[in-house]
Amino acid sequence: MVRKLIALLPLLVAVYARSVNEEAKHWAVIVAGSNGWYNYRHQADACHAYQIVRKNGIPEERIITMMFDDIANNEENPTPGKIINRPDGPDVYQGVKIDYRKEEVDPKNFLKVLSGDKEGMVGIGSGAVLSSGPNDHVFVNFVDHGAPGIIAFGSKFLHASDLHHTILKMNKDKRYGQMVFYVEACESGSMFTNNLLPKDINVFATTAANPHESSYACYMDKVRKTFLGDVYSVRWMEDSDKEDLSTETLTKQFEIVRRETNTSHVMEYGNLTMGNMDVAEFQGKNQQMHIFDKMPIPNPNLDAVPSEDVEMNILQLKVGQAKTEWERELQNQKLEDLKNTRRRTEETFKHIIALSVNNNKDMTYDIMMERRPLLSHDCYKPITEYLRTNCPGLNLAQNDYALRHLYTFVNLCERRTPQEAIIGAIDKVAEDTDLC
């Protein structure tokens, strides 16, 4: 037996050497989690990202795209069948292969796609999953709303702890050689900070914002009456459109995007030594002329607004553009309704916090004011899910203004407030008031 193994040793070494030296395949997963015309910019960002990786040579069978797909042919779209990502920009929708639409754009499906769970995706969309191996390079781009330890998928949440476990499983199963995440969402840094992304598993991530701040929408279009992009996203994509990605490193692109994004703090996490790798190793190595190459680049910072203020700004634009008194009154009423919703949101959170701490005014004030780092995921995840499902009036996952208040639940959990006290407070607010 030993002699047979010794005889096979040269063959085994040769096979191993071939596997190590095999050229890396490139894969991309592109996700826009939101829907609705107000969120036009998210699908525009995702479509632009698709165009970049496709034109850089990643074959469509190795690009997996998840987006609700309700923008291109939306009744509010003045150019049916087209989506643009900058003022007077070209169509970025044409040619985009969408694997998962509408309710298929789901956090559980996203994690199954990442982990290569083919059986779990049978009968859902195209069924495509990452079939990457131990030498391959994987690029993941996610765009949507966010909150501490959360990125939203329509009406549902992807929690940082679940993404963390999936990345670790991918590493254990050798589903990649190197992997890069570009994440556009408010408080997106909280998905990777506090050791959620280890430095020794060959994963590098950049985010639009630090763990405590909003990301910013940009390029308000007065014809479409919505924002066309997000500052962080358009900054990295406009850089990829014009640079030679075979000579630009991940670190250089990160530094450019960080320097040119003056609305939020662009962050990096994970294995920072991967920053020495070329961007082409993740966005495609066969660079061709892009649709944006020779176009002047407008400054996205000039009209940027925090994500939670997008709907407010759109309604204010519609009031100003109203052509009749009836239309002006209609849009003004929508604006007043939105302001009332914001006030109710603030009251709801304050009421829940107060009940959770037995109406201790000083403690309620402190919890509303402080910003603690999220460490107690075992407390925070079930509490936020309970709020999402038991306080439907908040429309939590699709209410970016409400998401900005979830830091208070982080503070409750980090103060070791009993979960039953918080759940009881949510139940009482839902039963005794119309806030939920």
Salt bridges, closest charged atoms under 4 A:
GLU22 OE2 - LYS25 NZ 3.57
ASP69 OD2 - ARG101 NE 2.69
GLU76 OE1 - LYS318 NZ 3.83
ASP99 OD2 - LYS97 NZ 2.84
ASP106 OD2 - LYS156 NZ 3.04
ASP144 OD1 - HIS42 ND1 3.73
ASP162 OD2 - LYS381 NZ 2.80
ASP173 OD2 - LYS169 NZ 2.70
GLU187 OE2 - ARG371 NH2 2.50
GLU187 OE1 - ARG404 NH2 2.88
GLU213 OE1 - HIS265 ND1 2.97
ASP221 OD2 - ARG224 NH1 3.10
ASP230 OD1 - ARG41 NE 2.96
GLU238 OE2 - ARG86 NH2 3.31
ASP241 OD2 - HIS48 NE2 2.80
ASP241 OD1 - HIS290 ND1 3.13
GLU255 OE1 - ARG258 NH2 2.80
GLU260 OE1 - ARG235 NH1 3.54
GLU281 OE1 - HIS26 NE2 3.59
GLU281 OE1 - HIS137 ND1 3.19
GLU281 OE2 - LYS285 NZ 3.38
ASP309 OD1 - ARG342 NH2 2.75
GLU325 OE1 - ARG328 NH1 3.02
GLU336 OE2 - LYS339 NZ 3.74
ASP366 OD2 - ARG415 NH2 3.98
GLU370 OE2 - ARG372 NE 3.16
GLU370 OE2 - ARG415 NE 2.79
GLU385 OE2 - HIS159 NE2 2.72
GLU385 OE1 - ARG388 NH2 2.75
ASP400 OD1 - HIS145 ND1 3.39
ASP400 OD1 - ARG404 NH1 2.89
ASP432 OD2 - LYS428 NZ 2.68
ASP434 OD1 - ARG344 NH1 3.79
